[in-house]
Amino acid sequence: MNPKSNIVHLPVYKPGKSTDEVKAEFGLEKIIKLASNENPYGFSNNVKEAIMAEFENINIYPDGASTKLTEKLSEFYNVSSNQLIVGAGSDEVILMIARAFLVKGDETIMATPTFPQYKHNAEIEGAISIEVPLKDGTHDLNEMLARITKNTKIIWICCPNNPTGTINHHEELKNFLAKVPRDVLVVFDEAYAEYNEQNEFPDSMSLLKQFNNFVVLRTFSKIYGLASLRIGYGIGHPDVIHTINQVREPFNTTSFAQAAALAAIEDQEFIRDCREKNKMGLAYLTDQFKNMGLSYFPAYGNFVMVDVKKQADQVFQGLLQKGIIIRGGHQLGFPTSLRVTIGSQEQNEEFIEALKSVLQEVN
């Protein structure tokens, strides 16, 4: 069997160790997972009721157009329903965009390091990935502009950037979009947008009204707490969304995911509560880092990247042995840093105590 020549070099995605694996490997009873930027407070109580109601329909195919959810999102964001596309997480929307617009030889621009699925899906389509190094942990938009050629099809911007947690401010992004050729699509991935309260955070909904070549990605996996159900969405100009829809699989999201997302978005009180707890958790962690003499990138989501000034793989392993799972920067392009999800206050405190101990143990 001969696979596509442009995928033979692609790595197979390797998820981090599960809590059960870590328990078994180190003989631990309690594990704190702060590696995947999940919501430590779970999900809205509305969601369980909505999922239970869907059990009666397991034998029925889901609504392929996610009609009710699309209508709700249309109302929520004050956009037309034909400006929305729903996918199995925003990851699938990324896949669909790459499938719809990229062919062999096209160029696509992204930061490095950033969310790896941009490059992964581009290379599956045979496109050439132009990677622009971050500047102080943030997208270097001026350099990204300079790298545009006649072959450029898509520019990807992750905001807050994963793994650094940084953002490009609204005016900076607006000025960037004004200079991008109108036949180049700019995909703005803001999976963590609901966590932010800062005025400088880009107002993507206003930018959608000004730029037809701009697509916004959001998800229910993060603050809404529906990560295992895999549901996210994209918002853009109707013509762009129509093109993406042409490559969408017929029943790409489940009835359970659609019902859960619809119930989740109805409970904005839960979202406000999670946002406030996250804000307090971030303040606690950054205060502790300051006290420990550690530097970190400004964080605008539910995670923070901190420079521990020692080899990240060693610190990662030391924390793992104590039952704390984080993401080591050695896997993300930052060899002395850790990316840490903001957990509950109890989890945050246990992480800090474990980190202090490990940093004393590691050379």
DRENZALO-253026 format. One record per residue (C-alpha): residue number from 1; residue in three letters; x, y, z. Coordinates in Angstrom, 3 decimals, m for minus. Each point is the difference from the previous one (the first is absolute). Layout:
BEGIN
resi/resn/x/y/z
NUM/ala/X/Y/Z
...
# end
This chain:
BEGIN
resi/resn/x/y/z
1/met/0.000/0.000/0.000
2/asn/1.387/3.397/m0.989
3/pro/m1.201/2.958/2.088
4/lys/m0.062/3.598/m1.206
5/ser/3.617/1.078/m0.290
6/asn/m0.642/3.245/1.878
7/ile/m1.187/m1.750/3.194
8/val/2.666/m2.643/0.534
9/his/2.082/2.404/2.095
10/leu/m2.905/1.166/2.188
11/pro/0.141/m1.071/3.651
12/val/m2.926/m1.906/1.464
13/tyr/m1.640/2.038/2.752
14/lys/1.083/m1.279/3.393
15/pro/m2.272/1.052/2.855
16/gly/1.479/0.560/3.423
17/lys/m0.189/m2.733/2.582
18/ser/m3.439/m0.567/1.465
19/thr/m0.630/0.305/3.711
20/asp/m0.405/m3.785/0.227
21/glu/3.374/m0.561/m1.679
22/val/1.737/2.359/2.407
23/lys/m1.677/m1.610/3.001
24/ala/1.136/m3.445/m1.119
25/glu/3.541/1.057/m0.937
26/phe/0.789/1.786/3.267
27/gly/m2.343/m1.784/2.417
28/leu/m1.996/3.155/0.702
29/glu/m3.588/0.351/1.152
30/lys/m0.562/3.662/m0.881
31/ile/0.857/1.764/m3.247
32/ile/m0.355/3.695/m0.888
33/lys/m0.159/0.540/m3.752
34/leu/0.962/3.511/m1.089
35/ala/1.172/m0.914/m3.482
36/ser/m2.913/0.376/m2.428
37/asn/m1.556/3.374/0.881
38/glu/m3.267/m1.624/1.069
39/asn/m2.539/1.717/2.244
40/pro/0.603/m1.246/3.577
41/tyr/m3.557/1.010/0.929
42/gly/m1.654/m2.391/m2.421
43/phe/m3.028/1.220/m1.931
44/ser/m3.390/1.610/0.502
45/asn/m2.646/m2.001/1.823
46/asn/m2.190/0.589/m3.043
47/val/2.227/m2.246/m2.068
48/lys/m0.672/m3.259/1.839
49/glu/m3.744/0.403/m0.386
50/ala/0.366/0.747/m3.709
51/ile/2.177/m3.063/m0.560
52/met/m2.377/m2.278/1.896
53/ala/m2.872/1.115/m2.210
54/glu/1.976/m1.010/m3.109
55/phe/0.238/m3.651/1.056
56/glu/m3.437/m0.515/m1.503
57/asn/1.425/0.837/m3.446
58/ile/3.141/m2.118/m0.170
59/asn/m1.397/m1.932/m2.982
60/ile/m0.596/3.206/m1.987
61/tyr/2.680/1.808/m2.015
62/pro/0.859/3.459/1.335
63/asp/m1.031/3.200/m1.727
64/gly/2.796/0.349/m2.545
65/ala/m0.412/3.767/m0.148
66/ser/m0.068/0.474/3.801
67/thr/m3.036/2.206/m0.658
68/lys/m1.067/0.840/3.555
69/leu/3.538/0.651/1.176
70/thr/0.750/2.109/m3.058
71/glu/m3.121/2.065/0.612
72/lys/0.999/0.526/3.632
73/leu/3.553/1.015/m0.910
74/ser/m1.395/2.324/m2.663
75/glu/m2.115/1.720/2.644
76/phe/2.796/m0.004/2.575
77/tyr/2.507/1.711/m2.292
78/asn/m2.468/1.996/m2.078
79/val/1.158/m1.546/m3.262
80/ser/m1.909/m1.778/m2.771
81/ser/m0.393/m3.769/0.212
82/asn/1.793/m0.358/m3.345
83/gln/3.086/1.490/1.646
84/leu/0.409/m3.032/2.275
85/ile/1.387/m3.502/m0.355
86/val/0.088/m2.594/2.803
87/gly/2.662/m2.669/0.312
88/ala/1.270/m2.766/2.230
89/gly/2.001/2.476/2.030
90/ser/1.663/2.989/m1.598
91/asp/2.660/m2.542/m1.051
92/glu/m2.376/m1.360/m2.641
93/val/m0.787/3.496/m1.235
94/ile/3.765/0.486/m0.485
95/leu/0.089/m3.272/m1.947
96/met/m2.938/1.076/m2.168
97/ile/1.547/3.396/m0.754
98/ala/3.246/m1.652/m1.106
99/arg/m1.926/m2.513/m2.112
100/ala/m2.133/2.706/m1.600
101/phe/2.695/2.511/m0.912
102/leu/3.439/m1.630/m0.194
103/val/1.499/m1.978/m2.854
104/lys/3.517/m1.233/m0.651
105/gly/2.436/2.875/m0.323
106/asp/m2.114/2.578/1.820
107/glu/1.624/1.871/2.855
108/thr/m1.476/0.519/3.439
109/ile/1.475/2.208/2.726
110/met/m0.023/m0.650/3.734
111/ala/2.008/0.801/3.097
112/thr/2.432/m2.397/1.610
113/pro/m0.534/m1.403/2.504
114/thr/m3.784/0.032/m0.140
115/phe/m2.908/m2.452/m0.117
116/pro/1.423/m2.841/m2.139
117/gln/m3.195/m0.913/m1.849
118/tyr/0.393/2.924/m2.415
119/lys/3.225/m1.409/m1.407
120/his/m1.159/m3.611/0.274
121/asn/m3.124/0.516/m2.090
122/ala/1.745/2.276/m2.489
123/glu/2.648/m2.608/m0.686
124/ile/m2.616/m2.722/m0.484
125/glu/m1.281/2.115/m2.892
126/gly/3.515/0.386/m1.402
127/ala/0.287/3.679/0.901
128/ile/3.251/1.656/1.076
129/ser/0.045/1.270/3.588
130/ile/1.773/3.321/0.497
131/glu/0.815/0.213/3.707
132/val/0.759/3.390/1.531
133/pro/1.706/m0.067/3.429
134/leu/m1.845/1.628/2.861
135/lys/1.255/3.361/1.208
136/asp/0.040/0.155/3.810
137/gly/m2.430/m2.913/m0.041
138/thr/m2.455/1.835/m2.269
139/his/m0.865/m0.234/m3.705
140/asp/2.334/2.209/m2.042
141/leu/m2.679/1.428/m2.283
142/asn/2.377/2.295/m1.882
143/glu/2.220/m2.915/m0.953
144/met/m3.036/m2.084/m0.928
145/leu/m1.065/2.778/m2.375
146/ala/3.471/0.045/m1.503
147/arg/m0.205/m3.729/m0.734
148/ile/m3.156/0.256/m2.130
149/thr/0.532/m0.959/m3.645
150/lys/m2.242/m0.635/m3.008
151/asn/m0.192/m3.621/1.204
152/thr/m1.323/0.848/3.481
153/lys/m3.492/m1.357/0.642
154/ile/m0.502/m0.017/3.793
155/ile/1.494/1.757/3.029
156/trp/m0.658/m1.554/3.402
157/ile/m0.059/2.076/3.204
158/cys/m0.488/m1.628/3.385
159/cys/m1.253/2.435/2.656
160/pro/0.796/m0.600/2.805
161/asn/2.868/m1.885/m1.557
162/asn/0.425/m3.582/1.068
163/pro/2.435/m0.672/1.694
164/thr/1.092/3.490/1.100
165/gly/m3.400/1.461/0.975
166/thr/0.787/3.377/m1.591
167/ile/m2.170/2.185/m2.253
168/asn/0.291/2.630/m2.711
169/his/m1.996/3.072/0.965
170/his/m3.077/1.121/m1.908
171/glu/1.493/2.932/m1.886
172/glu/3.053/m2.029/m0.931
173/leu/m2.195/m2.736/m1.465
174/lys/m2.265/2.503/m1.774
175/asn/2.989/1.694/m1.643
176/phe/1.348/m3.395/m1.012
177/leu/m3.285/m1.029/m1.644
178/ala/m0.145/3.269/m1.923
179/lys/3.339/m0.886/m1.644
180/val/m0.725/m3.658/m0.814
181/pro/m1.058/m0.569/m3.636
182/arg/m3.735/m0.666/m0.263
183/asp/0.550/m3.379/m1.652
184/val/1.952/m1.289/3.023
185/leu/m2.097/m1.552/2.750
186/val/0.888/0.920/3.604
187/val/m1.127/m2.625/2.520
188/phe/m0.226/1.390/3.528
189/asp/m0.073/m2.823/2.537
190/glu/m1.229/1.260/3.377
191/ala/m0.838/m3.171/1.878
192/tyr/0.556/1.756/3.346
193/ala/m1.717/3.313/m0.770
194/glu/m2.722/m0.417/2.614
195/tyr/2.596/0.104/2.780
196/asn/1.185/3.481/m0.853
197/glu/m1.112/3.271/1.562
198/gln/2.688/2.330/m1.320
199/asn/m0.959/2.931/m2.251
200/glu/2.990/m0.556/m2.271
201/phe/m1.263/m3.453/m0.971
202/pro/m1.057/0.042/m3.691
203/asp/m3.694/0.597/m0.666
204/ser/m0.254/m2.665/m2.653
205/met/m3.729/0.465/m0.551
206/ser/0.506/3.612/m1.089
207/leu/2.852/m1.033/m2.285
208/leu/m2.244/m2.565/m1.693
209/lys/m2.172/2.865/m1.194
210/gln/2.984/1.795/m1.527
211/phe/1.960/m2.820/m1.657
212/asn/m1.548/m2.688/m2.213
213/asn/3.208/m2.054/0.048
214/phe/m0.109/m0.448/3.795
215/val/m1.246/m3.164/1.761
216/val/m0.334/m0.382/3.775
217/leu/0.253/m3.394/1.710
218/arg/m1.443/m0.740/3.428
219/thr/m0.711/m3.134/2.006
220/phe/m2.110/m1.502/2.760
221/ser/2.999/m2.035/1.221
222/lys/1.541/2.607/2.293
223/ile/m2.040/2.271/2.280
224/tyr/m3.242/m1.845/m0.851
225/gly/1.555/m3.272/1.178
226/leu/m1.162/m2.237/m2.869
227/ala/3.431/m1.230/m1.118
228/ser/m0.938/m3.682/m0.285
229/leu/m3.033/0.752/m2.165
230/arg/2.115/1.683/m2.723
231/ile/m1.959/2.980/m1.230
232/gly/1.172/3.396/m1.248
233/tyr/m0.854/2.452/m2.753
234/gly/1.178/2.580/m2.485
235/ile/m1.468/3.406/m0.879
236/gly/0.729/1.794/m3.252
237/his/m1.331/1.525/m3.189
238/pro/m2.844/m2.088/m1.518
239/asp/2.022/m0.757/m3.147
240/val/2.938/m1.292/2.040
241/ile/m2.235/m2.086/2.267
242/his/m1.788/m1.441/m3.051
243/thr/3.318/m1.143/m1.430
244/ile/1.002/m1.652/3.289
245/asn/m3.420/m1.670/0.210
246/gln/0.599/m1.621/m3.375
247/val/2.653/m2.264/1.539
248/arg/m1.798/m0.656/3.305
249/glu/m0.988/m3.603/0.720
250/pro/m3.801/m0.551/0.108
251/phe/m0.354/m0.762/3.740
252/asn/3.181/1.450/1.444
253/thr/m1.307/0.804/3.500
254/thr/m2.132/m2.170/2.248
255/ser/m3.449/0.738/1.359
256/phe/1.460/m0.175/3.510
257/ala/2.619/2.641/m0.808
258/gln/m2.518/2.302/m1.666
259/ala/m2.454/m0.274/2.899
260/ala/2.745/0.515/2.581
261/ala/1.366/3.067/m1.793
262/leu/m3.473/1.498/m0.295
263/ala/m0.597/m0.485/3.722
264/ala/3.462/1.278/0.897
265/ile/m0.290/3.280/m1.856
266/glu/m3.304/0.695/1.757
267/asp/1.782/0.043/3.379
268/gln/2.176/3.109/m0.134
269/glu/m0.044/0.264/3.794
270/phe/2.136/m3.159/0.100
271/ile/2.379/1.559/m2.541
272/arg/0.329/3.206/2.037
273/asp/0.708/m2.041/3.135
274/cys/2.699/m2.045/m1.759
275/arg/1.544/3.154/m1.428
276/glu/0.223/1.589/3.455
277/lys/1.484/m3.132/1.595
278/asn/2.514/m0.248/m2.820
279/lys/0.965/3.646/0.532
280/met/0.661/m0.651/3.684
281/gly/1.909/m3.192/m0.771
282/leu/2.204/1.780/m2.522
283/ala/0.725/2.769/2.494
284/tyr/0.967/m2.561/2.628
285/leu/2.352/m1.894/m2.309
286/thr/1.716/3.090/m1.390
287/asp/0.452/1.432/3.490
288/gln/1.637/m3.258/1.045
289/phe/2.246/0.029/m3.074
290/lys/1.090/3.544/0.849
291/asn/0.805/m1.052/3.565
292/met/2.044/m2.900/m1.381
293/gly/1.896/2.306/m2.372
294/leu/m1.460/m1.643/m3.103
295/ser/m1.021/1.871/m3.143
296/tyr/m3.090/m0.766/m2.060
297/phe/m1.817/1.198/m3.098
298/pro/m3.068/2.230/0.511
299/ala/m2.936/m2.435/0.009
300/tyr/m3.422/0.662/m1.501
301/gly/m1.542/m3.471/0.099
302/asn/m0.213/m2.763/2.586
303/phe/3.680/m0.935/m0.120
304/val/3.338/1.664/0.565
305/met/3.509/m0.712/m1.287
306/val/2.667/0.436/2.658
307/asp/3.778/m0.160/m0.386
308/val/1.269/m2.198/2.826
309/lys/3.658/0.598/m1.027
310/lys/0.730/m3.717/0.011
311/gln/m0.381/m2.740/m2.579
312/ala/m3.724/m0.381/m0.516
313/asp/0.146/m3.742/m0.652
314/gln/1.558/m0.570/3.414
315/val/m2.506/2.253/1.773
316/phe/m2.848/m1.641/m1.908
317/gln/1.140/m3.449/1.101
318/gly/0.467/1.126/3.602
319/leu/m3.517/1.413/0.127
320/leu/m1.372/m3.149/m1.642
321/gln/1.478/m2.122/2.765
322/lys/m1.891/2.162/2.489
323/gly/m3.274/m0.460/m1.873
324/ile/m0.042/3.373/m1.797
325/ile/m0.443/m0.133/m3.787
326/ile/0.945/3.156/m1.919
327/arg/1.408/0.640/m3.494
328/gly/3.741/0.231/m0.166
329/gly/1.400/2.774/m2.152
330/his/2.557/m2.430/m1.430
331/gln/m2.909/m1.315/m2.096
332/leu/m1.103/3.492/m1.026
333/gly/3.138/1.856/m1.026
334/phe/0.808/1.450/3.428
335/pro/2.598/m2.304/1.627
336/thr/m0.050/1.634/3.450
337/ser/m3.715/0.797/0.275
338/leu/m3.213/m1.676/1.068
339/arg/m3.534/0.593/m1.286
340/val/m2.383/m0.326/2.912
341/thr/m3.785/m0.043/m0.057
342/ile/m1.601/2.157/2.670
343/gly/m1.799/m2.431/2.273
344/ser/m2.150/0.333/3.087
345/gln/1.557/1.811/2.932
346/glu/0.800/m3.324/1.684
347/gln/1.649/m1.307/m3.173
348/asn/1.961/3.203/m0.485
349/glu/1.328/m0.101/3.535
350/glu/1.042/m3.653/m0.297
351/phe/1.729/0.739/m3.312
352/ile/1.994/2.884/1.512
353/glu/1.124/m2.106/2.958
354/ala/1.026/m2.815/m2.330
355/leu/1.806/2.419/m2.318
356/lys/1.988/1.515/2.862
357/ser/1.050/m3.463/1.079
358/val/0.952/m1.159/m3.500
359/leu/2.024/3.142/m0.762
360/gln/2.105/m0.715/3.089
361/glu/0.556/m3.571/m1.150
362/val/0.896/0.702/m3.642
363/asn/3.500/1.206/m0.854
# end
